[in-house]
Amino acid sequence: MLWTIFVILLVLWLVGLVSFHAIGAYIHILLVLALVVLLIQLISGRRPVV
């Protein structure tokens, strides 16, 4: 699920960067947030359910 959101944001960011500079900035911020969440998830890993 997180990878899907990451890919969608990446595509939207690239489209926004090429066509709309103002929208591209907002999508860039969302992409950075998605990267942070992705890194946190990769670092923490999956915890076993007790």
Residue pairs with C-beta under 8 A, 6 or more apart in sequence:
2 34
2 37
2 38
2 41
5 34
6 34
6 35
6 38
9 27
9 30
9 31
9 34
10 31
12 27
13 24
13 27
13 28
13 30
13 31
16 23
16 24
16 25
16 26
16 27
16 28
17 24
17 27
17 28
18 24
